């Protein structure tokens, strides 16, 4: 049996990666690798690269983020920047509210 704290950590990080991504995109548009690095820096865990791309693809498909290719300096490849939509902002607020409600109930 795995450690309960490790399971909890995994559940509230990797399994709700969309929440962390939306939170960071609230600050400014970012490309996928940049988001992965900012998650590590801001939230203290490093999601798998494939997971980040899968979550971003689904968020884009569902209309929570938009994506736009931007040219880089000469000789560097273009990057796909993701930006939060109004629906994404509402989803983020709902997710935060849900987490806050759960934490309040746990503290009672």
Residue frames as qw, qx, qy, qz and C-alpha x, y, z in Angstrom:
[[0.000, 0.890, 0.457, 0.000, 0.00, 0.00, 0.00],
 [0.419, 0.453, -0.033, 0.786, 1.37, 3.43, -0.91],
 [0.233, -0.231, -0.441, 0.835, 1.75, 6.26, 1.55],
 [0.100, 0.773, 0.620, -0.088, -1.55, 8.20, 2.01],
 [0.083, -0.809, 0.029, 0.581, 0.18, 11.59, 1.84],
 [0.205, -0.268, 0.669, 0.662, 1.91, 10.66, -1.43],
 [0.171, 0.466, 0.827, 0.266, -1.42, 9.54, -2.89],
 [0.007, 0.860, 0.392, -0.328, -3.03, 12.80, -1.76],
 [0.176, -0.634, 0.316, 0.684, -0.18, 14.83, -3.27],
 [0.211, 0.017, 0.798, 0.565, -0.55, 12.96, -6.58],
 [0.119, 0.641, 0.756, 0.058, -4.31, 13.44, -6.62],
 [0.001, 0.919, 0.274, -0.284, -4.24, 17.20, -5.99],
 [0.158, -0.632, 0.422, 0.630, -1.38, 17.91, -8.34],
 [0.099, -0.160, 0.809, 0.557, -1.20, 15.70, -11.41],
 [0.121, 0.434, 0.886, 0.111, -4.85, 14.74, -11.54],
 [0.103, 0.895, 0.399, -0.169, -6.08, 18.35, -11.47],
 [0.524, -0.114, 0.253, 0.805, -3.27, 19.78, -13.58],
 [0.145, 0.651, 0.492, 0.559, -5.83, 21.88, -15.47],
 [0.347, -0.890, -0.286, 0.071, -6.39, 23.99, -12.35],
 [0.551, -0.544, 0.172, 0.608, -2.71, 24.93, -12.08],
 [0.411, 0.215, 0.506, 0.727, -2.47, 25.64, -15.81],
 [0.014, -0.803, -0.468, -0.370, -5.50, 27.93, -15.78],
 [0.454, -0.827, -0.147, 0.298, -4.18, 29.73, -12.70],
 [0.515, -0.341, 0.306, 0.725, -0.87, 30.49, -14.43],
 [0.273, 0.400, 0.563, 0.670, -2.56, 31.54, -17.67],
 [0.150, -0.895, -0.416, 0.066, -4.56, 34.07, -15.66],
 [0.421, -0.660, 0.118, 0.611, -1.26, 35.99, -15.30],
 [0.231, 0.675, -0.404, -0.572, -0.34, 36.00, -19.00],
 [0.907, 0.360, -0.124, -0.182, -0.22, 33.81, -22.12],
 [0.365, -0.599, 0.706, 0.100, 2.46, 31.10, -22.02],
 [0.658, 0.341, -0.608, -0.286, 3.73, 28.24, -24.16],
 [0.917, -0.237, -0.276, -0.163, 3.57, 24.63, -22.95],
 [0.739, 0.083, -0.431, 0.511, 7.16, 24.16, -21.80],
 [0.030, 0.423, -0.276, 0.863, 7.08, 27.52, -20.03],
 [0.696, -0.434, -0.071, -0.568, 3.92, 26.43, -18.19],
 [0.908, -0.120, -0.378, 0.132, 5.60, 23.20, -17.12],
 [0.501, 0.217, -0.393, 0.740, 8.53, 25.16, -15.68],
 [0.238, -0.439, 0.140, -0.855, 6.26, 27.71, -13.96],
 [0.829, -0.380, -0.264, -0.314, 4.26, 24.90, -12.34],
 [0.801, -0.049, -0.410, 0.434, 7.46, 23.51, -10.87],
 [0.272, 0.285, -0.260, 0.881, 8.61, 26.95, -9.73],
 [0.370, -0.387, 0.023, -0.844, 5.25, 28.14, -8.36],
 [0.826, -0.294, -0.051, -0.478, 3.58, 24.99, -7.05],
 [0.354, -0.581, 0.716, -0.156, 6.54, 22.73, -6.31],
 [0.749, 0.048, 0.661, 0.018, 5.87, 19.75, -8.56],
 [0.094, 0.453, -0.596, -0.656, 6.84, 18.87, -12.10],
 [0.809, 0.311, 0.329, -0.375, 4.16, 17.44, -14.35],
 [0.636, 0.028, 0.649, 0.417, 5.10, 15.03, -17.11],
 [0.018, 0.310, -0.378, -0.872, 5.60, 16.80, -20.42],
 [0.136, -0.235, -0.840, -0.469, 3.05, 14.63, -22.20],
 [0.142, -0.602, -0.729, 0.294, 0.48, 15.29, -19.47],
 [0.045, -0.542, -0.080, 0.835, 0.88, 19.04, -19.88],
 [0.122, 0.150, -0.588, -0.785, 0.30, 18.84, -23.62],
 [0.168, -0.366, -0.896, -0.187, -2.70, 16.52, -23.23],
 [0.113, -0.642, -0.566, 0.505, -4.32, 18.83, -20.67],
 [0.013, 0.464, -0.146, -0.874, -3.64, 21.93, -22.80],
 [0.115, -0.055, -0.775, -0.619, -5.12, 20.22, -25.86],
 [0.173, -0.525, -0.833, 0.018, -8.27, 19.31, -23.94],
 [0.100, -0.624, -0.335, 0.699, -8.58, 22.81, -22.44],
 [0.063, 0.301, -0.399, -0.864, -8.27, 24.28, -25.93],
 [0.147, -0.214, -0.873, -0.413, -10.74, 21.81, -27.42],
 [0.205, -0.610, -0.743, 0.184, -13.27, 22.61, -24.67],
 [0.088, 0.799, 0.255, 0.538, -12.88, 26.39, -25.13],
 [0.575, -0.768, -0.172, 0.226, -11.17, 27.20, -21.82],
 [0.361, -0.599, 0.325, 0.637, -8.00, 28.41, -23.53],
 [0.673, 0.736, 0.022, -0.077, -7.14, 29.63, -27.00],
 [0.719, -0.303, 0.356, 0.514, -3.83, 29.08, -28.75],
 [0.432, 0.896, -0.040, -0.090, -1.85, 31.20, -31.15],
 [0.843, 0.069, 0.084, 0.528, 1.44, 30.50, -32.90],
 [0.046, -0.979, 0.105, 0.167, 4.03, 33.26, -32.48],
 [0.731, 0.543, -0.221, 0.350, 7.19, 33.69, -34.49],
 [0.681, -0.636, 0.028, 0.362, 10.43, 33.79, -32.49],
 [0.102, -0.800, 0.410, 0.426, 13.82, 35.33, -33.18],
 [0.626, 0.581, -0.453, -0.256, 15.54, 34.37, -36.40],
 [0.393, 0.369, -0.838, 0.089, 16.53, 30.71, -36.35],
 [0.207, -0.025, 0.827, -0.521, 14.25, 29.69, -33.46],
 [0.096, -0.352, -0.874, -0.321, 11.06, 27.69, -33.97],
 [0.378, -0.445, -0.159, -0.796, 7.64, 29.26, -33.55],
 [0.044, -0.057, -0.857, 0.511, 5.88, 28.72, -30.22],
 [0.352, -0.524, -0.634, -0.448, 2.25, 28.03, -29.50],
 [0.017, -0.131, 0.492, -0.860, 1.07, 30.40, -26.78],
 [0.284, -0.515, -0.804, -0.088, -2.01, 29.58, -24.73],
 [0.104, -0.227, 0.165, -0.954, -4.35, 32.23, -23.36],
 [0.091, 0.325, 0.827, -0.450, -7.19, 31.98, -20.84],
 [0.154, -0.420, -0.549, -0.706, -10.72, 32.57, -22.19],
 [0.441, -0.362, 0.169, -0.804, -13.73, 33.89, -20.29],
 [0.905, -0.183, -0.263, -0.278, -14.98, 30.32, -19.88],
 [0.714, 0.152, -0.521, 0.442, -11.53, 29.33, -18.60],
 [0.010, -0.372, 0.395, -0.840, -11.63, 32.15, -16.04],
 [0.705, -0.307, 0.023, -0.638, -15.05, 30.95, -14.82],
 [0.916, -0.026, -0.401, 0.011, -13.83, 27.33, -14.64],
 [0.456, 0.283, -0.534, 0.654, -10.79, 28.43, -12.64],
 [0.306, -0.370, 0.294, -0.827, -12.99, 30.35, -10.20],
 [0.871, -0.203, -0.159, -0.417, -15.29, 27.33, -9.81],
 [0.822, 0.118, -0.491, 0.264, -12.30, 25.05, -9.20],
 [0.203, 0.332, -0.498, 0.775, -10.82, 27.39, -6.59],
 [0.555, -0.338, 0.136, -0.747, -14.20, 27.75, -4.87],
 [0.919, -0.102, -0.334, -0.183, -14.61, 23.97, -4.78],
 [0.656, 0.172, -0.538, 0.500, -11.15, 23.53, -3.24],
 [0.072, -0.363, 0.376, -0.850, -11.83, 26.27, -0.67],
 [0.743, -0.292, -0.055, -0.599, -15.16, 24.69, 0.29],
 [0.897, -0.023, -0.435, 0.077, -13.55, 21.28, 0.76],
 [0.435, 0.259, -0.516, 0.691, -10.74, 22.76, 2.89],
 [0.348, -0.386, 0.233, -0.822, -13.25, 24.62, 5.08],
 [0.879, -0.222, -0.180, -0.382, -15.21, 21.41, 5.64],
 [0.799, 0.102, -0.495, 0.325, -12.03, 19.53, 6.53],
 [0.207, 0.339, -0.446, 0.802, -11.11, 22.20, 9.09],
 [0.569, -0.481, -0.084, -0.662, -14.49, 22.07, 10.88]]
